[in-house]
Amino acid sequence: PDFGPGDTVIVNIKIREGSGKDARERVQAYEGVCIGRSGAGMTASFTVRKISYGEGVERVFPLYSPLI
């Protein structure tokens, strides 16, 4: 996808809760502002910052992850 720093993005992440055969998978949306991209090729990543309950939270996502 074509996006860069300053763009608002919604990242849908596949979350696995539990372990073994009792594990559950769900999709969680993480919405925030992209504050940077780094790397090239398969090692590329981007950082998203959002405000949650008055605190800033930053999370780094690999660009080519099968979980997003």
mmJSON file of the N, C-alpha and C atoms, coordinates in Angstrom:
{"data_MODEL":{"atom_site":{
"group_PDB":["ATOM","ATOM","ATOM","ATOM","ATOM","ATOM","ATOM","ATOM","ATOM","ATOM","ATOM","ATOM","ATOM","ATOM","ATOM","ATOM","ATOM","ATOM","ATOM","ATOM","ATOM","ATOM","ATOM","ATOM","ATOM","ATOM","ATOM","ATOM","ATOM","ATOM","ATOM","ATOM","ATOM","ATOM","ATOM","ATOM","ATOM","ATOM","ATOM","ATOM","ATOM","ATOM","ATOM","ATOM","ATOM","ATOM","ATOM","ATOM","ATOM","ATOM","ATOM","ATOM","ATOM","ATOM","ATOM","ATOM","ATOM","ATOM","ATOM","ATOM","ATOM","ATOM","ATOM","ATOM","ATOM","ATOM","ATOM","ATOM","ATOM","ATOM","ATOM","ATOM","ATOM","ATOM","ATOM","ATOM","ATOM","ATOM","ATOM","ATOM","ATOM","ATOM","ATOM","ATOM","ATOM","ATOM","ATOM","ATOM","ATOM","ATOM","ATOM","ATOM","ATOM","ATOM","ATOM","ATOM","ATOM","ATOM","ATOM","ATOM","ATOM","ATOM","ATOM","ATOM","ATOM","ATOM","ATOM","ATOM","ATOM","ATOM","ATOM","ATOM","ATOM","ATOM","ATOM","ATOM","ATOM","ATOM","ATOM","ATOM","ATOM","ATOM","ATOM","ATOM","ATOM","ATOM","ATOM","ATOM","ATOM","ATOM","ATOM","ATOM","ATOM","ATOM","ATOM","ATOM","ATOM","ATOM","ATOM","ATOM","ATOM","ATOM","ATOM","ATOM","ATOM","ATOM","ATOM","ATOM","ATOM","ATOM","ATOM","ATOM","ATOM","ATOM","ATOM","ATOM","ATOM","ATOM","ATOM","ATOM","ATOM","ATOM","ATOM","ATOM","ATOM","ATOM","ATOM","ATOM","ATOM","ATOM","ATOM","ATOM","ATOM","ATOM","ATOM","ATOM","ATOM","ATOM","ATOM","ATOM","ATOM","ATOM","ATOM","ATOM","ATOM","ATOM","ATOM","ATOM","ATOM","ATOM","ATOM","ATOM","ATOM","ATOM","ATOM","ATOM","ATOM","ATOM","ATOM","ATOM","ATOM","ATOM","ATOM","ATOM"],
"id":[1,2,3,4,5,6,7,8,9,10,11,12,13,14,15,16,17,18,19,20,21,22,23,24,25,26,27,28,29,30,31,32,33,34,35,36,37,38,39,40,41,42,43,44,45,46,47,48,49,50,51,52,53,54,55,56,57,58,59,60,61,62,63,64,65,66,67,68,69,70,71,72,73,74,75,76,77,78,79,80,81,82,83,84,85,86,87,88,89,90,91,92,93,94,95,96,97,98,99,100,101,102,103,104,105,106,107,108,109,110,111,112,113,114,115,116,117,118,119,120,121,122,123,124,125,126,127,128,129,130,131,132,133,134,135,136,137,138,139,140,141,142,143,144,145,146,147,148,149,150,151,152,153,154,155,156,157,158,159,160,161,162,163,164,165,166,167,168,169,170,171,172,173,174,175,176,177,178,179,180,181,182,183,184,185,186,187,188,189,190,191,192,193,194,195,196,197,198,199,200,201,202,203,204],
"type_symbol":["N","C","C","N","C","C","N","C","C","N","C","C","N","C","C","N","C","C","N","C","C","N","C","C","N","C","C","N","C","C","N","C","C","N","C","C","N","C","C","N","C","C","N","C","C","N","C","C","N","C","C","N","C","C","N","C","C","N","C","C","N","C","C","N","C","C","N","C","C","N","C","C","N","C","C","N","C","C","N","C","C","N","C","C","N","C","C","N","C","C","N","C","C","N","C","C","N","C","C","N","C","C","N","C","C","N","C","C","N","C","C","N","C","C","N","C","C","N","C","C","N","C","C","N","C","C","N","C","C","N","C","C","N","C","C","N","C","C","N","C","C","N","C","C","N","C","C","N","C","C","N","C","C","N","C","C","N","C","C","N","C","C","N","C","C","N","C","C","N","C","C","N","C","C","N","C","C","N","C","C","N","C","C","N","C","C","N","C","C","N","C","C","N","C","C","N","C","C","N","C","C","N","C","C"],
"label_atom_id":["N","CA","C","N","CA","C","N","CA","C","N","CA","C","N","CA","C","N","CA","C","N","CA","C","N","CA","C","N","CA","C","N","CA","C","N","CA","C","N","CA","C","N","CA","C","N","CA","C","N","CA","C","N","CA","C","N","CA","C","N","CA","C","N","CA","C","N","CA","C","N","CA","C","N","CA","C","N","CA","C","N","CA","C","N","CA","C","N","CA","C","N","CA","C","N","CA","C","N","CA","C","N","CA","C","N","CA","C","N","CA","C","N","CA","C","N","CA","C","N","CA","C","N","CA","C","N","CA","C","N","CA","C","N","CA","C","N","CA","C","N","CA","C","N","CA","C","N","CA","C","N","CA","C","N","CA","C","N","CA","C","N","CA","C","N","CA","C","N","CA","C","N","CA","C","N","CA","C","N","CA","C","N","CA","C","N","CA","C","N","CA","C","N","CA","C","N","CA","C","N","CA","C","N","CA","C","N","CA","C","N","CA","C","N","CA","C","N","CA","C","N","CA","C","N","CA","C","N","CA","C","N","CA","C","N","CA","C"],
"label_alt_id":[null,null,null,null,null,null,null,null,null,null,null,null,null,null,null,null,null,null,null,null,null,null,null,null,null,null,null,null,null,null,null,null,null,null,null,null,null,null,null,null,null,null,null,null,null,null,null,null,null,null,null,null,null,null,null,null,null,null,null,null,null,null,null,null,null,null,null,null,null,null,null,null,null,null,null,null,null,null,null,null,null,null,null,null,null,null,null,null,null,null,null,null,null,null,null,null,null,null,null,null,null,null,null,null,null,null,null,null,null,null,null,null,null,null,null,null,null,null,null,null,null,null,null,null,null,null,null,null,null,null,null,null,null,null,null,null,null,null,null,null,null,null,null,null,null,null,null,null,null,null,null,null,null,null,null,null,null,null,null,null,null,null,null,null,null,null,null,null,null,null,null,null,null,null,null,null,null,null,null,null,null,null,null,null,null,null,null,null,null,null,null,null,null,null,null,null,null,null,null,null,null,null,null,null],
"label_comp_id":["PRO","PRO","PRO","ASP","ASP","ASP","PHE","PHE","PHE","GLY","GLY","GLY","PRO","PRO","PRO","GLY","GLY","GLY","ASP","ASP","ASP","THR","THR","THR","VAL","VAL","VAL","ILE","ILE","ILE","VAL","VAL","VAL","ASN","ASN","ASN","ILE","ILE","ILE","LYS","LYS","LYS","ILE","ILE","ILE","ARG","ARG","ARG","GLU","GLU","GLU","GLY","GLY","GLY","SER","SER","SER","GLY","GLY","GLY","LYS","LYS","LYS","ASP","ASP","ASP","ALA","ALA","ALA","ARG","ARG","ARG","GLU","GLU","GLU","ARG","ARG","ARG","VAL","VAL","VAL","GLN","GLN","GLN","ALA","ALA","ALA","TYR","TYR","TYR","GLU","GLU","GLU","GLY","GLY","GLY","VAL","VAL","VAL","CYS","CYS","CYS","ILE","ILE","ILE","GLY","GLY","GLY","ARG","ARG","ARG","SER","SER","SER","GLY","GLY","GLY","ALA","ALA","ALA","GLY","GLY","GLY","MET","MET","MET","THR","THR","THR","ALA","ALA","ALA","SER","SER","SER","PHE","PHE","PHE","THR","THR","THR","VAL","VAL","VAL","ARG","ARG","ARG","LYS","LYS","LYS","ILE","ILE","ILE","SER","SER","SER","TYR","TYR","TYR","GLY","GLY","GLY","GLU","GLU","GLU","GLY","GLY","GLY","VAL","VAL","VAL","GLU","GLU","GLU","ARG","ARG","ARG","VAL","VAL","VAL","PHE","PHE","PHE","PRO","PRO","PRO","LEU","LEU","LEU","TYR","TYR","TYR","SER","SER","SER","PRO","PRO","PRO","LEU","LEU","LEU","ILE","ILE","ILE"],
"label_asym_id":["A","A","A","A","A","A","A","A","A","A","A","A","A","A","A","A","A","A","A","A","A","A","A","A","A","A","A","A","A","A","A","A","A","A","A","A","A","A","A","A","A","A","A","A","A","A","A","A","A","A","A","A","A","A","A","A","A","A","A","A","A","A","A","A","A","A","A","A","A","A","A","A","A","A","A","A","A","A","A","A","A","A","A","A","A","A","A","A","A","A","A","A","A","A","A","A","A","A","A","A","A","A","A","A","A","A","A","A","A","A","A","A","A","A","A","A","A","A","A","A","A","A","A","A","A","A","A","A","A","A","A","A","A","A","A","A","A","A","A","A","A","A","A","A","A","A","A","A","A","A","A","A","A","A","A","A","A","A","A","A","A","A","A","A","A","A","A","A","A","A","A","A","A","A","A","A","A","A","A","A","A","A","A","A","A","A","A","A","A","A","A","A","A","A","A","A","A","A","A","A","A","A","A","A"],
"label_entity_id":["1","1","1","1","1","1","1","1","1","1","1","1","1","1","1","1","1","1","1","1","1","1","1","1","1","1","1","1","1","1","1","1","1","1","1","1","1","1","1","1","1","1","1","1","1","1","1","1","1","1","1","1","1","1","1","1","1","1","1","1","1","1","1","1","1","1","1","1","1","1","1","1","1","1","1","1","1","1","1","1","1","1","1","1","1","1","1","1","1","1","1","1","1","1","1","1","1","1","1","1","1","1","1","1","1","1","1","1","1","1","1","1","1","1","1","1","1","1","1","1","1","1","1","1","1","1","1","1","1","1","1","1","1","1","1","1","1","1","1","1","1","1","1","1","1","1","1","1","1","1","1","1","1","1","1","1","1","1","1","1","1","1","1","1","1","1","1","1","1","1","1","1","1","1","1","1","1","1","1","1","1","1","1","1","1","1","1","1","1","1","1","1","1","1","1","1","1","1","1","1","1","1","1","1"],
"label_seq_id":[1,1,1,2,2,2,3,3,3,4,4,4,5,5,5,6,6,6,7,7,7,8,8,8,9,9,9,10,10,10,11,11,11,12,12,12,13,13,13,14,14,14,15,15,15,16,16,16,17,17,17,18,18,18,19,19,19,20,20,20,21,21,21,22,22,22,23,23,23,24,24,24,25,25,25,26,26,26,27,27,27,28,28,28,29,29,29,30,30,30,31,31,31,32,32,32,33,33,33,34,34,34,35,35,35,36,36,36,37,37,37,38,38,38,39,39,39,40,40,40,41,41,41,42,42,42,43,43,43,44,44,44,45,45,45,46,46,46,47,47,47,48,48,48,49,49,49,50,50,50,51,51,51,52,52,52,53,53,53,54,54,54,55,55,55,56,56,56,57,57,57,58,58,58,59,59,59,60,60,60,61,61,61,62,62,62,63,63,63,64,64,64,65,65,65,66,66,66,67,67,67,68,68,68],
"pdbx_PDB_ins_code":[null,null,null,null,null,null,null,null,null,null,null,null,null,null,null,null,null,null,null,null,null,null,null,null,null,null,null,null,null,null,null,null,null,null,null,null,null,null,null,null,null,null,null,null,null,null,null,null,null,null,null,null,null,null,null,null,null,null,null,null,null,null,null,null,null,null,null,null,null,null,null,null,null,null,null,null,null,null,null,null,null,null,null,null,null,null,null,null,null,null,null,null,null,null,null,null,null,null,null,null,null,null,null,null,null,null,null,null,null,null,null,null,null,null,null,null,null,null,null,null,null,null,null,null,null,null,null,null,null,null,null,null,null,null,null,null,null,null,null,null,null,null,null,null,null,null,null,null,null,null,null,null,null,null,null,null,null,null,null,null,null,null,null,null,null,null,null,null,null,null,null,null,null,null,null,null,null,null,null,null,null,null,null,null,null,null,null,null,null,null,null,null,null,null,null,null,null,null,null,null,null,null,null,null],
"Cartn_x":[0.827,0.0,0.863,0.371,1.104,0.681,1.497,1.25,2.597,2.571,3.809,3.56,4.597,4.449,3.416,2.554,1.508,0.16,0.123,-1.148,-1.794,-3.119,-3.859,-4.119,-3.763,-3.909,-4.681,-5.345,-5.987,-5.319,-4.685,-3.984,-4.81,-5.249,-5.978,-4.981,-4.862,-3.878,-4.587,-4.061,-4.614,-3.965,-4.777,-4.31,-4.694,-3.753,-4.045,-4.06,-5.192,-5.352,-5.316,-4.522,-4.415,-3.348,-3.232,-2.252,-2.841,-2.222,-2.706,-4.006,-4.828,-6.08,-7.182,-6.938,-7.902,-7.716,-6.757,-6.445,-7.585,-7.777,-8.774,-8.073,-8.488,-7.929,-9.007,-8.58,-9.492,-8.718,-9.436,-8.811,-9.049,-7.959,-8.036,-7.567,-8.337,-7.986,-7.15,-6.056,-5.177,-5.141,-5.788,-5.885,-5.036,-4.226,-3.377,-2.697,-1.716,-0.981,0.363,0.678,1.989,3.028,4.018,5.036,6.368,6.467,7.706,7.723,8.563,8.818,10.316,10.728,12.161,12.427,13.645,14.05,13.668,14.071,13.768,13.564,12.808,12.577,11.739,12.09,11.322,11.479,12.481,12.692,12.059,11.262,10.639,9.615,9.514,8.552,8.03,6.951,6.39,5.908,5.915,5.531,4.226,3.292,1.992,1.845,1.385,1.188,-0.282,-0.833,-2.216,-2.295,-3.381,-3.617,-4.643,-4.282,-5.165,-5.284,-6.479,-6.754,-5.801,-5.511,-4.691,-3.193,-2.762,-1.338,-1.023,0.134,0.574,1.146,0.704,1.17,1.722,2.948,3.562,3.78,3.568,3.769,4.404,5.382,6.09,5.552,5.189,4.654,5.577,5.857,6.563,5.618,6.115,5.269,4.702,5.471,5.05,4.695,4.163,3.771,2.469,2.343,1.078,0.008,0.373,-0.589,-1.334,-0.946,-1.658,-2.31],
"Cartn_y":[-1.206,0.0,1.259,2.281,3.538,4.467,4.571,5.472,5.917,6.971,7.498,8.183,8.774,9.486,10.599,10.678,11.683,11.156,9.983,9.394,8.626,8.701,7.913,6.536,5.501,4.136,3.287,2.268,1.264,-0.063,-0.665,-1.925,-3.011,-4.001,-5.132,-6.25,-6.616,-7.591,-8.856,-9.994,-11.268,-11.615,-11.697,-11.97,-13.396,-14.142,-15.497,-15.491,-15.887,-15.927,-17.373,-17.662,-19.021,-19.798,-21.07,-21.931,-23.321,-24.092,-25.441,-25.454,-26.478,-26.587,-25.698,-25.062,-24.121,-22.706,-22.525,-21.185,-20.636,-19.334,-18.597,-17.516,-17.284,-16.191,-15.145,-13.881,-12.786,-11.699,-10.778,-9.658,-8.396,-7.68,-6.45,-5.281,-4.214,-3.026,-2.079,-1.571,-0.616,0.616,1.704,2.911,4.012,4.638,5.717,6.408,7.217,7.987,7.324,7.086,6.54,7.634,7.32,8.328,8.02,6.89,6.61,5.252,5.153,3.881,3.672,2.418,2.141,0.82,0.652,-0.581,-0.604,-1.697,-1.881,-3.363,-3.665,-5.059,-5.769,-7.01,-7.826,-7.387,-6.589,-6.136,-4.784,-4.276,-2.963,-3.005,-1.905,-1.807,-0.381,-0.211,1.122,1.244,2.472,2.753,3.533,3.078,3.735,4.219,5.456,6.043,6.378,5.971,6.327,6.78,7.459,7.918,6.982,6.334,5.398,5.816,6.231,6.671,7.782,8.716,9.869,9.628,8.416,8.083,7.758,8.186,7.854,6.448,5.665,4.293,4.146,3.63,3.414,1.924,1.473,0.067,-0.035,-0.926,-1.136,-2.409,-2.308,-3.445,-3.764,-5.045,-5.41,-5.209,-4.619,-4.263,-5.493,-6.571,-7.744,-8.919,-8.662,-9.733,-10.378,-11.707,-12.357,-12.153,-11.609,-11.404,-10.081,-9.197,-7.931,-7.868],
"Cartn_z":[0.0,0.0,0.0,-0.625,-0.734,0.399,1.434,2.549,3.095,3.887,4.441,5.762,6.322,7.589,7.478,8.481,8.508,8.082,7.476,7.042,8.191,8.28,9.256,8.651,9.395,8.891,9.894,9.389,10.228,9.893,10.891,10.705,11.381,10.618,11.17,11.464,12.739,13.185,13.628,13.219,13.665,15.005,16.063,17.421,17.785,18.345,18.808,20.325,20.889,22.34,22.802,23.807,24.324,23.585,23.929,23.277,23.107,22.243,21.997,21.233,21.459,20.712,21.271,22.428,23.002,22.469,21.573,21.065,20.21,20.334,19.564,18.765,17.554,16.763,16.53,16.583,16.302,15.585,14.983,14.279,15.087,15.359,16.14,15.272,15.25,14.471,15.331,14.771,15.44,14.542,14.981,14.165,14.767,13.933,14.401,13.238,13.553,12.558,12.32,11.067,10.708,10.976,11.795,12.109,11.445,10.767,10.063,9.411,8.373,7.702,7.696,7.804,7.785,7.091,6.663,6.009,4.546,3.901,2.488,2.231,1.207,0.862,1.901,2.199,3.132,4.583,4.899,6.278,6.562,5.643,5.818,6.954,7.687,8.782,8.854,9.603,9.8,11.236,11.751,13.127,13.139,13.986,14.115,15.549,15.712,17.034,17.209,18.362,18.671,20.116,20.443,21.804,22.426,23.518,24.2,25.658,26.048,27.413,27.847,26.947,27.266,27.179,26.863,26.749,25.297,24.835,23.488,23.447,22.474,22.314,20.907,20.793,19.488,19.287,18.064,17.764,16.385,16.267,15.008,14.359,13.075,12.329,11.16,10.921,9.689,8.494,7.442,6.305,5.596,5.513,4.757,5.641,6.821,7.739,7.275,7.377,7.028,8.094,9.247,10.336,10.222,9.295,9.136,7.77],
"occupancy":[1.0,1.0,1.0,1.0,1.0,1.0,1.0,1.0,1.0,1.0,1.0,1.0,1.0,1.0,1.0,1.0,1.0,1.0,1.0,1.0,1.0,1.0,1.0,1.0,1.0,1.0,1.0,1.0,1.0,1.0,1.0,1.0,1.0,1.0,1.0,1.0,1.0,1.0,1.0,1.0,1.0,1.0,1.0,1.0,1.0,1.0,1.0,1.0,1.0,1.0,1.0,1.0,1.0,1.0,1.0,1.0,1.0,1.0,1.0,1.0,1.0,1.0,1.0,1.0,1.0,1.0,1.0,1.0,1.0,1.0,1.0,1.0,1.0,1.0,1.0,1.0,1.0,1.0,1.0,1.0,1.0,1.0,1.0,1.0,1.0,1.0,1.0,1.0,1.0,1.0,1.0,1.0,1.0,1.0,1.0,1.0,1.0,1.0,1.0,1.0,1.0,1.0,1.0,1.0,1.0,1.0,1.0,1.0,1.0,1.0,1.0,1.0,1.0,1.0,1.0,1.0,1.0,1.0,1.0,1.0,1.0,1.0,1.0,1.0,1.0,1.0,1.0,1.0,1.0,1.0,1.0,1.0,1.0,1.0,1.0,1.0,1.0,1.0,1.0,1.0,1.0,1.0,1.0,1.0,1.0,1.0,1.0,1.0,1.0,1.0,1.0,1.0,1.0,1.0,1.0,1.0,1.0,1.0,1.0,1.0,1.0,1.0,1.0,1.0,1.0,1.0,1.0,1.0,1.0,1.0,1.0,1.0,1.0,1.0,1.0,1.0,1.0,1.0,1.0,1.0,1.0,1.0,1.0,1.0,1.0,1.0,1.0,1.0,1.0,1.0,1.0,1.0,1.0,1.0,1.0,1.0,1.0,1.0,1.0,1.0,1.0,1.0,1.0,1.0],
"B_iso_or_equiv":[0.0,0.0,0.0,0.0,0.0,0.0,0.0,0.0,0.0,0.0,0.0,0.0,0.0,0.0,0.0,0.0,0.0,0.0,0.0,0.0,0.0,0.0,0.0,0.0,0.0,0.0,0.0,0.0,0.0,0.0,0.0,0.0,0.0,0.0,0.0,0.0,0.0,0.0,0.0,0.0,0.0,0.0,0.0,0.0,0.0,0.0,0.0,0.0,0.0,0.0,0.0,0.0,0.0,0.0,0.0,0.0,0.0,0.0,0.0,0.0,0.0,0.0,0.0,0.0,0.0,0.0,0.0,0.0,0.0,0.0,0.0,0.0,0.0,0.0,0.0,0.0,0.0,0.0,0.0,0.0,0.0,0.0,0.0,0.0,0.0,0.0,0.0,0.0,0.0,0.0,0.0,0.0,0.0,0.0,0.0,0.0,0.0,0.0,0.0,0.0,0.0,0.0,0.0,0.0,0.0,0.0,0.0,0.0,0.0,0.0,0.0,0.0,0.0,0.0,0.0,0.0,0.0,0.0,0.0,0.0,0.0,0.0,0.0,0.0,0.0,0.0,0.0,0.0,0.0,0.0,0.0,0.0,0.0,0.0,0.0,0.0,0.0,0.0,0.0,0.0,0.0,0.0,0.0,0.0,0.0,0.0,0.0,0.0,0.0,0.0,0.0,0.0,0.0,0.0,0.0,0.0,0.0,0.0,0.0,0.0,0.0,0.0,0.0,0.0,0.0,0.0,0.0,0.0,0.0,0.0,0.0,0.0,0.0,0.0,0.0,0.0,0.0,0.0,0.0,0.0,0.0,0.0,0.0,0.0,0.0,0.0,0.0,0.0,0.0,0.0,0.0,0.0,0.0,0.0,0.0,0.0,0.0,0.0,0.0,0.0,0.0,0.0,0.0,0.0],
"pdbx_formal_charge":[null,null,null,null,null,null,null,null,null,null,null,null,null,null,null,null,null,null,null,null,null,null,null,null,null,null,null,null,null,null,null,null,null,null,null,null,null,null,null,null,null,null,null,null,null,null,null,null,null,null,null,null,null,null,null,null,null,null,null,null,null,null,null,null,null,null,null,null,null,null,null,null,null,null,null,null,null,null,null,null,null,null,null,null,null,null,null,null,null,null,null,null,null,null,null,null,null,null,null,null,null,null,null,null,null,null,null,null,null,null,null,null,null,null,null,null,null,null,null,null,null,null,null,null,null,null,null,null,null,null,null,null,null,null,null,null,null,null,null,null,null,null,null,null,null,null,null,null,null,null,null,null,null,null,null,null,null,null,null,null,null,null,null,null,null,null,null,null,null,null,null,null,null,null,null,null,null,null,null,null,null,null,null,null,null,null,null,null,null,null,null,null,null,null,null,null,null,null,null,null,null,null,null,null],
"auth_seq_id":[1,1,1,2,2,2,3,3,3,4,4,4,5,5,5,6,6,6,7,7,7,8,8,8,9,9,9,10,10,10,11,11,11,12,12,12,13,13,13,14,14,14,15,15,15,16,16,16,17,17,17,18,18,18,19,19,19,20,20,20,21,21,21,22,22,22,23,23,23,24,24,24,25,25,25,26,26,26,27,27,27,28,28,28,29,29,29,30,30,30,31,31,31,32,32,32,33,33,33,34,34,34,35,35,35,36,36,36,37,37,37,38,38,38,39,39,39,40,40,40,41,41,41,42,42,42,43,43,43,44,44,44,45,45,45,46,46,46,47,47,47,48,48,48,49,49,49,50,50,50,51,51,51,52,52,52,53,53,53,54,54,54,55,55,55,56,56,56,57,57,57,58,58,58,59,59,59,60,60,60,61,61,61,62,62,62,63,63,63,64,64,64,65,65,65,66,66,66,67,67,67,68,68,68],
"auth_comp_id":["PRO","PRO","PRO","ASP","ASP","ASP","PHE","PHE","PHE","GLY","GLY","GLY","PRO","PRO","PRO","GLY","GLY","GLY","ASP","ASP","ASP","THR","THR","THR","VAL","VAL","VAL","ILE","ILE","ILE","VAL","VAL","VAL","ASN","ASN","ASN","ILE","ILE","ILE","LYS","LYS","LYS","ILE","ILE","ILE","ARG","ARG","ARG","GLU","GLU","GLU","GLY","GLY","GLY","SER","SER","SER","GLY","GLY","GLY","LYS","LYS","LYS","ASP","ASP","ASP","ALA","ALA","ALA","ARG","ARG","ARG","GLU","GLU","GLU","ARG","ARG","ARG","VAL","VAL","VAL","GLN","GLN","GLN","ALA","ALA","ALA","TYR","TYR","TYR","GLU","GLU","GLU","GLY","GLY","GLY","VAL","VAL","VAL","CYS","CYS","CYS","ILE","ILE","ILE","GLY","GLY","GLY","ARG","ARG","ARG","SER","SER","SER","GLY","GLY","GLY","ALA","ALA","ALA","GLY","GLY","GLY","MET","MET","MET","THR","THR","THR","ALA","ALA","ALA","SER","SER","SER","PHE","PHE","PHE","THR","THR","THR","VAL","VAL","VAL","ARG","ARG","ARG","LYS","LYS","LYS","ILE","ILE","ILE","SER","SER","SER","TYR","TYR","TYR","GLY","GLY","GLY","GLU","GLU","GLU","GLY","GLY","GLY","VAL","VAL","VAL","GLU","GLU","GLU","ARG","ARG","ARG","VAL","VAL","VAL","PHE","PHE","PHE","PRO","PRO","PRO","LEU","LEU","LEU","TYR","TYR","TYR","SER","SER","SER","PRO","PRO","PRO","LEU","LEU","LEU","ILE","ILE","ILE"],
"auth_asym_id":["A","A","A","A","A","A","A","A","A","A","A","A","A","A","A","A","A","A","A","A","A","A","A","A","A","A","A","A","A","A","A","A","A","A","A","A","A","A","A","A","A","A","A","A","A","A","A","A","A","A","A","A","A","A","A","A","A","A","A","A","A","A","A","A","A","A","A","A","A","A","A","A","A","A","A","A","A","A","A","A","A","A","A","A","A","A","A","A","A","A","A","A","A","A","A","A","A","A","A","A","A","A","A","A","A","A","A","A","A","A","A","A","A","A","A","A","A","A","A","A","A","A","A","A","A","A","A","A","A","A","A","A","A","A","A","A","A","A","A","A","A","A","A","A","A","A","A","A","A","A","A","A","A","A","A","A","A","A","A","A","A","A","A","A","A","A","A","A","A","A","A","A","A","A","A","A","A","A","A","A","A","A","A","A","A","A","A","A","A","A","A","A","A","A","A","A","A","A","A","A","A","A","A","A"],
"auth_atom_id":["N","CA","C","N","CA","C","N","CA","C","N","CA","C","N","CA","C","N","CA","C","N","CA","C","N","CA","C","N","CA","C","N","CA","C","N","CA","C","N","CA","C","N","CA","C","N","CA","C","N","CA","C","N","CA","C","N","CA","C","N","CA","C","N","CA","C","N","CA","C","N","CA","C","N","CA","C","N","CA","C","N","CA","C","N","CA","C","N","CA","C","N","CA","C","N","CA","C","N","CA","C","N","CA","C","N","CA","C","N","CA","C","N","CA","C","N","CA","C","N","CA","C","N","CA","C","N","CA","C","N","CA","C","N","CA","C","N","CA","C","N","CA","C","N","CA","C","N","CA","C","N","CA","C","N","CA","C","N","CA","C","N","CA","C","N","CA","C","N","CA","C","N","CA","C","N","CA","C","N","CA","C","N","CA","C","N","CA","C","N","CA","C","N","CA","C","N","CA","C","N","CA","C","N","CA","C","N","CA","C","N","CA","C","N","CA","C","N","CA","C","N","CA","C","N","CA","C","N","CA","C","N","CA","C","N","CA","C"],
"pdbx_PDB_model_num":[1,1,1,1,1,1,1,1,1,1,1,1,1,1,1,1,1,1,1,1,1,1,1,1,1,1,1,1,1,1,1,1,1,1,1,1,1,1,1,1,1,1,1,1,1,1,1,1,1,1,1,1,1,1,1,1,1,1,1,1,1,1,1,1,1,1,1,1,1,1,1,1,1,1,1,1,1,1,1,1,1,1,1,1,1,1,1,1,1,1,1,1,1,1,1,1,1,1,1,1,1,1,1,1,1,1,1,1,1,1,1,1,1,1,1,1,1,1,1,1,1,1,1,1,1,1,1,1,1,1,1,1,1,1,1,1,1,1,1,1,1,1,1,1,1,1,1,1,1,1,1,1,1,1,1,1,1,1,1,1,1,1,1,1,1,1,1,1,1,1,1,1,1,1,1,1,1,1,1,1,1,1,1,1,1,1,1,1,1,1,1,1,1,1,1,1,1,1,1,1,1,1,1,1]
}}}
